[in-house]
Amino acid sequence: MDFTYEPAIHFQEVSYSVNDLIILKNITGSIPKGKITTLVGPSGAGKTTLLKMCNGLLSPTTGTIFIDDQPITAYEPTALRKYVGIALQSAPMIAGTVIDNLALPNSLQGEKLTQQEAIQYLQDVGLDESFLHRSASELSGGQRQKVSIARTLINKSSILLLDEITSALDRQSVQDIEALILTLNKKYKVTIIWITHNLQQALTIGHYTWVMMDGELIETGESSLLNKPKNHRVAEFVQGVNT
Amino acid sequence: MTYTTLSLTLIFVLIPLLLSKTLKLGLEKDTIIATVRSVVQLLAVGFILKFVFDSGSSIYILLMVALMIFAATLNARKKGKVIKGITWKIALTLIVVEIVTQGILLGFGIIPATAQYIIPISGMLIGNSMVLTILFLNRFTAEITSHHNEIELILSLGGTPKQAIHRQLIDAIKASMIPTIESQKTIGLVQLPGMMSGQIIGGADPIQAVQFQILIIFALLTTATLSSLLIGFLSYPTLFNKRMQMLKSQ
């Protein structure tokens, strides 16, 4: 990886285990500021755990995470979670309508989201205003993911963590979301870490890629590494996904 | 009632035993244990109460109330093992409920400060509080399990643990209070309360029995509200650590 970039997040010998189960093993590496880094690897590699740690939902068992050169523990948890936003893979919704869900980040701070703002966020993710008062429980998987992305954007986080946010979307919607994320990155210099199982997406959207397997960081570098992996396990993984 | 006539009431135990045996319900052992325990416990309580009433000592009243709180705490804590320090939280809830309700009853001279009034009323209020605590803990732990993703979502967006758990807490508090409120709506129409029935059978004036029952149902409303709120607000902070992470997620 090109270390001339300023790191937004740095992992220093980060490990995580639950009881005797080791989920992350000694991860050391940096996520460049203002760039899109994709996290790829088979299921159970520890990618989601790593993302949740950056948002402060989990803490390393050993090791340290630095956000903008400050240890993550120096941040007040609620401030950290607004600064480092996350769109969770399950796209959970609170009971109520779409606008209730979109208003959630603001209402947690005692602020309000105007209807016009809510419509704008919906349009950003490719949904029209007719969804505003629809019950969240009636949304399809893809629609939930879109609302979840819109809701994550409302905190205007400087670092955005995206956990397989396009897995339930059709091709057109995937392209729309990719365009939105690229705009956020280019226009607002938002640092993005994106977990994806779509290696083509990692190649075309990501500037950098981390390949994780069995809780370990196996290979990092510019996304083009997926075309010619140095590590034989990564090569096997890429071949397996592409066939 | 003589002991001979009392022994005839065992017919009511024989009926479920025979039915259980015939229909192979497998409840014979539990029925026998429940019967023996209730007879032994009630007789023991009867003799203890007689001793306490005769002595007239306030120390014995305090000991009886403490014993009730101890037994109720041990019973209720089984339902809240996932909550750290649940034993003292339940004990504190029951103590506060007892102090507040008896404080009002005795402070305003609603009941005389004698064992005959304090102990039975404490028993009813602590018993109700224990049931409410169990109902709350059952519902609260189920809510947390089924809404884990929503709680995590609110935390991930920068919400505090109190904001994250608010809906589950309120739902559990309401769910535990509903049976008390609902049963009071139909009291006297569907069922005659046990205490009132006992007084009437014992030869008391029905109007006076009703007056005492009203006292109890009003006190139960305070008991229900205090128990649910106290146990609720004492419980939820222990589900999170200082970094505002759900401990179950760790």
Contacts between the chains, C-beta under 8 A, distances in Angstrom:
chain1	res1	chain2	res2	distance
A	18	B	250	7.1
A	52	B	249	8.0
A	55	B	156	5.6
A	56	B	243	6.4
A	56	B	244	7.4
A	56	B	245	7.2
A	57	B	152	6.3
A	57	B	155	6.3
A	57	B	156	5.8
A	57	B	245	6.1
A	57	B	246	7.9
A	57	B	249	6.6
A	58	B	245	6.4
A	58	B	249	6.3
A	58	B	250	7.1
A	59	B	243	5.8
A	59	B	245	6.6
A	59	B	250	7.8
A	73	B	243	7.5
A	77	B	243	5.4
A	77	B	244	4.1
A	77	B	245	7.9
A	78	B	158	4.6
A	78	B	159	7.2
A	78	B	160	6.3
A	78	B	244	6.9
A	79	B	158	7.4
A	81	B	155	7.0
A	81	B	156	5.9
A	81	B	157	6.6
A	81	B	158	4.3
A	82	B	157	7.6
A	82	B	158	4.2
A	85	B	156	7.9
A	85	B	157	7.6
A	86	B	156	5.0
A	88	B	149	7.4
A	88	B	152	7.1
A	88	B	153	6.4
A	88	B	156	6.5
A	90	B	149	5.4
A	92	B	149	3.8
A	92	B	150	5.3
A	92	B	152	7.3
A	92	B	153	4.5
A	93	B	150	7.7
A	94	B	150	5.6
A	94	B	153	7.1
A	94	B	154	7.5
A	94	B	167	7.7
A	95	B	167	7.5
A	104	B	154	7.2
A	104	B	157	6.2
A	105	B	157	4.8
A	105	B	158	6.9
A	108	B	154	6.8
A	108	B	157	6.0
A	108	B	158	5.9
A	108	B	159	4.3
A	108	B	160	7.9
A	108	B	163	5.6
A	109	B	158	7.1
A	151	B	157	7.4
A	152	B	157	7.7
A	155	B	157	6.5
A	155	B	158	6.5
